[in-house]
Amino acid sequence: MTADFILNIVAGLALLALGFISRQLVARFQTRATRRLWRGFSGKAGLTIAMTNWKGPTPRSGTRTSFGEVRVLITLVPTLVRLGIPYRLTESTMRTATEITRRDLLLIGGPNVNEISKKALELLLPRLGITIEIDLAATSRAFVINGRRYATEYGGDRSEIQLDYGVIVRCPNPFSANPHLSATIVMGSHGLGTTGAALVLIDEYLAGLLLRRTSPAGFIAVVGARRAGDETAVEIEYLQSLSST
């Protein structure tokens, strides 16, 4: 009887272990696209995230960032935690930036608001073989990628954004001599476009579409973003692999 009891205990433990292993395998299969997109980040020194910042209205005010960028950060962090990628935040000015030469970079905000993004693109674009222009005209903000224009569309009274565009650039870290460190720049004409671009990095379906046509080591992606209730509907408009040289 004792032997039967021990056998039942062992069998129960084996079933629990099998169930746990099965769930882990299913989870890994279901998240294979985002894991591949972020592969290698968890085994390095970590990720430095630079968000735009500016001084408050008084000399005693601390630095501030936009609600839209905070929302982007909140969108990205659960994926970074799930994948075991350690991260730290830094300010977006070159004078105050910390740990941008020894770590992977995630730069939130384009060159018009994020000084690190501006400097990174100045260093990178000539050798990546692409052109990125940002048109900040009052009538319609736009990205111009390799001569093609992606302009924000507004409602009749221009009080509502109907379609916004975001851009992702994944490339080598331009501030580091280590070729294994990368920089990921996430930017949009408005916060809606930035959010849409960030979703590509964490959504399994969108990440899978991106990876079928580009390399996770280097790419540029343009996405269109629309409001869908309290969510953001995203469509990938343009993809191009980038050389790491």
N, C-alpha and C positions, 0 to 999 in steps of 0.2 A: 504493500500500500504506500509505503514511504517512497518507493521508487516511482510509482505512478504519479504521486504528488510532485516530486522533483521534475519528472518528465513534463507534466502539465505546465509547471512554472517556466521551464526552459523553452517549451513550445510557445508560450505566451510572450516571453521576452523576444524570441526570434521573430514572431509576427509583428511586434511593436517595432523592432529594428527594421524589418522589411518594409513596413509601412512608412517609417521615417525616411528610409533611403529612396523609396518610390516617390514620395512627395518631393524630395530634394531633386531627383532626376527630372520630374515633371516641371518643377519650377525653373530649373536650368534650361530645359528645352523651351519653355514659354518665354524666357528672357534672353534668348541667344543673340538676338540682334543688338540690344543695348549693351550686352556684355562684350560683344565683338567691337562695337563702336568705341567703348571705353577700355578696351583690353590694354593691359600694360600700365595703366595709371595707378592701380592699387599697389604695385610692387616697387614704386619709385619713391622719391622723397616727399611726394604729395602735390597738392594742387593749390595754387594761389588764385583767388578770385578777386578781381578788381572791379568794383562798382563805381559809377560816377559819384562825385561828391562836390559840394560847394559850401561856402561859409554861410552861416545864418545871418540874420539882419543886424545883429549887434556884435561888437568885438568879443563879447563873452560867449557867443553862440558857438556850439560845436559844428562839425561838418554834417551835412545832410545828404540824403539820397532820395530818389524818386520812389513813389509807391509802386509804380510799374516795375522797376528793377527789383524791389523787394519781393514782389509777386513772382518774378522770374526766378529769383533765388530760392524761394519756397518751393517752386515747381521742381527745381533741379536737385535740391538737397536729398530728398528721400532716395533717389536713384544713386547718388554718390554714397550714401550710407549703406544701401543694400549691396553695392559692389565693393564696399570696403575701401573707398578712396578718401584718404584724409585731406581736409581742405582748411585753408585759412583765408581770411578776408584782408584786403589792403585797400588803401585809397587809390584814386585813379590819376594822381599827379605824379610825374616822374620824380619830383623832389621828395615826396613822402612815401613813395612805393617801397614795399619791403618784399624780399624773397622772390624777385622776378627773374633772377639769373640762374637759380639752382633748382627750380621747380617747374612743373607744367603750369600753364596759364589758362585761365578762363576769364576773358575780358567781356564784360557786359556793358554795352553802349558803344556807339560808333565814334569816329574821330572828332565829331563836332562837340561831343560831351565828355569823352573819356580820353585823357591825354595819353595814356599808355596805349590804347587802341590806335590813336593817331600816329604815334611814333612807330608802333609795330608795323602798321600798314606802309608807312614811308620806307621802312627797311625791307619789307617783304615784297611789295608789288613789283618792283623792277625785276626781281629774279623769279617770280612765280608766273610771269607772262600773262597777267590779267590786269585790267583797269577797273577801278571802282571810283565812281564819282558820286557825290551826294549833292543833290539840288535842293536847297532849302528855300525855294521861292515860296512866297506867301500863298500863292494860288494852289500849288500842289507840290508837296515834297516828293522826292523820287530818288531811287538808286539808278545809276547808269552802269551796267555791267557789260564790259566788252562791247560798248556801243548800243546795247539794248536798254531801253528805258522802262522802269517799273515804278509807276506813279501812283500815289495814294489817291483813292477815289472817295469823295465826300457826298453827303446828302445835299438836297436842294439848297438849304440855307447854310451849308457848311458847318453845322453844329454837330454833326455825327459822321464818324468815319465808316464808310461802307466796305472798303477794301484797303488793307494796309499791306506793306511788304517788309519782310525781314530777310537778313542775310547771315549765313554762317560761313566762316572761313576757318578751316583746320589746316595748320601748317607748322613747320618747325618753330620753336621758340626763338625769335630773332635776337633776344638779349643774351642767349647762352651759346657757348661753344660746344655744348653737348648735343650731338645730332639726335639723340633719343628723346629729348624733351620737346614738347609740342605746345602750341598756343591755339586756343579755340576762341574766336571772336564772334560774339552774338550781338547783332544790332538790328534796329528797325527804324523806319521813318518816324513812327510813333511807338508808344508802349505796346500797342496791339501787335505790330509787326515783330517786335522783340520777343514778346510772349510766344508768338507762332513759331519763330525760329528756335526758341528753347525747347518747344514741344517735340521737335524733330529728334532731339538728342535723347529723349526719354521714352518716347512712344514706340512700342515694338513694331507696329505696322509701318510707321513713317521711317523709322531707322532701317527697317528691312528694305524699303524702297530705295533709300539712299545707298545702302551697301551693295545692292544689286548692280549699281551703275558707277560707283566710285570706290575709292580705297579709304579705309578709316584713317590712314596715315596723313592724307592730304586731300582736301576737296573744298569747293565753294558751292553753296546751295542758296537758291533764292526761293522763298516761300511766300505765298499769298495767304493772308489771314483775315477772316471775317468773324464777327460776333455771331454766336449761336446760343441765344439765351445767356446764361452765365458762363458759357464755355467758349472756346475759340476753335473754329473750324479752319483747318490748315490744308493747303494743297501745295505740293512741291512744283515750282514753275521751271526751275533750271538747275542742272547739276553739271559739275565738271571736276574731274580728278586733277590734282595739282602735284607737280613734281616736288620731291623733298630736297632737291639739290639747290 
